[in-house]
Amino acid sequence: MHGSLNVEITAEILLKAYAAGIFPMAEDADDPTLYWVEPKERGILPLDRFHLGQRLARTVRNGGFEVVTDRDFDAVIEGCAAPRRDSARTWINARIRALYGELFDLGYCHTVEVYAGEPRALVGGLYGVSLGAAFFGESMFHIARDASKVALVHLAARLRRGGYTLLDAQFVTSHLAQFGAEEVPRHVYKAMLRDAIGRPAQWDSAPLTGAEAVAVLNGT
């Protein structure tokens, strides 16, 4: 973790930070201070070895979820900022919301949103930043069981389909480890990052069914 950011940062500075391998966080929602973070061991999700278990694959195909992209950024970041069962604190403060909202308006930040029920309601999702063929996952949430997992599966499928080569997870958690997340040393990550940012990729916003997402990840 690096020093605090008391100076005003812009969307342009934030994009340059991602390209350099660092990202901002806050201590909690009530603290306006941001910190640059550059882990010694970086969590990534290898897109060519994404692990999709059979039970989750069935849920993705037949779970009754509707999955879309970039429809309601504000609702997604609100869901990500809500208190969790294991913690009443959140690192998403007002500056984070404003900065990533600006990146969303500029086309660099994207969401994957999971809806269910009648009428349809947002029950899970995630957001992150896209640069070249690199996607930086920021946060995810779920209200319904498996909704954040479904969002991640759809994200990985869209990234595979769009030609992305790097899915940055920042840190490896038990939740991400089940999908094949692994840690790589900082120097290895930076080499992967340089290569990915220099490659062309296309954020895939076309409709994608659960069955299609599973087929993309299974290579069928």
ZIRA-V609713 format. One record per residue. RES is the residue in one letter. SS is DSSP state (2 for helix, 1 for strand, 0 for the rest). NEAR is the number of other ideal C-beta (glycine too) atoms within 10 Angstrom. Layout:
BEGIN
RES/SS/NEAR + RES/SS/NEAR
END
This chain:
BEGIN
M/0/10 + H/0/10 + G/0/8 + S/1/14 + L/1/17 + N/0/9 + V/0/7 + E/0/7 + I/0/16 + T/0/10 + A/2/18 + E/2/11 + I/2/13 + L/2/21 + L/2/15 + K/2/13 + A/2/17 + Y/2/20 + A/2/14 + A/2/12 + G/0/19 + I/0/16 + F/1/19 + P/1/22 + M/1/16 + A/0/20 + E/0/14 + D/0/13 + A/0/16 + D/0/10 + D/0/14 + P/0/13 + T/0/15 + L/1/22 + Y/1/17 + W/1/16 + V/1/15 + E/0/15 + P/0/17 + K/0/9 + E/1/13 + R/1/22 + G/1/20 + I/1/23 + L/1/24 + P/0/17 + L/2/19 + D/2/9 + R/2/9 + F/0/21 + H/0/14 + L/0/20 + G/0/11 + Q/2/7 + R/2/9 + L/2/19 + A/2/18 + R/2/12 + T/2/20 + V/2/25 + R/2/15 + N/2/10 + G/0/18 + G/0/11 + F/0/23 + E/1/14 + V/1/26 + V/1/18 + T/1/19 + D/0/16 + R/0/14 + D/0/15 + F/2/20 + D/2/11 + A/2/14 + V/2/29 + I/2/23 + E/2/14 + G/2/23 + C/2/23 + A/2/17 + A/0/11 + P/0/10 + R/1/10 + R/0/5 + D/0/5 + S/1/9 + A/0/8 + R/0/11 + T/0/17 + W/0/18 + I/0/19 + N/0/20 + A/2/12 + R/2/17 + I/2/21 + R/2/17 + A/2/11 + L/2/18 + Y/2/26 + G/2/15 + E/2/15 + L/2/23 + F/2/20 + D/2/11 + L/2/11 + G/0/10 + Y/0/19 + C/1/24 + H/1/22 + T/1/24 + V/1/28 + E/1/25 + V/1/29 + Y/1/20 + A/1/18 + G/0/12 + E/0/6 + P/0/5 + R/0/11 + A/1/12 + L/1/21 + V/1/23 + G/1/26 + G/1/33 + L/1/24 + Y/1/26 + G/1/24 + V/1/20 + S/1/20 + L/1/18 + G/0/19 + A/0/20 + A/1/26 + F/1/27 + F/1/20 + G/1/23 + E/1/23 + S/1/20 + M/1/23 + F/1/22 + H/1/17 + I/0/15 + A/0/18 + R/0/12 + D/0/18 + A/2/26 + S/2/23 + K/2/22 + V/2/26 + A/2/26 + L/2/27 + V/2/25 + H/2/29 + L/2/29 + A/2/26 + A/2/26 + R/2/23 + L/2/26 + R/2/19 + R/2/17 + G/2/17 + G/0/14 + Y/0/23 + T/0/19 + L/1/23 + L/1/24 + D/1/23 + A/1/23 + Q/1/19 + F/0/12 + V/0/18 + T/0/11 + S/2/7 + H/2/13 + L/2/19 + A/2/15 + Q/0/13 + F/0/21 + G/0/16 + A/1/22 + E/1/15 + E/1/16 + V/1/16 + P/1/12 + R/2/13 + H/2/10 + V/2/13 + Y/2/21 + K/2/15 + A/2/12 + M/2/19 + L/2/22 + R/2/13 + D/2/14 + A/2/19 + I/2/16 + G/0/10 + R/0/13 + P/0/8 + A/0/20 + Q/0/13 + W/0/16 + D/0/20 + S/0/13 + A/0/10 + P/0/10 + L/0/19 + T/0/13 + G/2/22 + A/2/12 + E/2/16 + A/2/24 + V/2/20 + A/2/15 + V/2/20 + L/2/22 + N/2/11 + G/0/7 + T/0/6
END
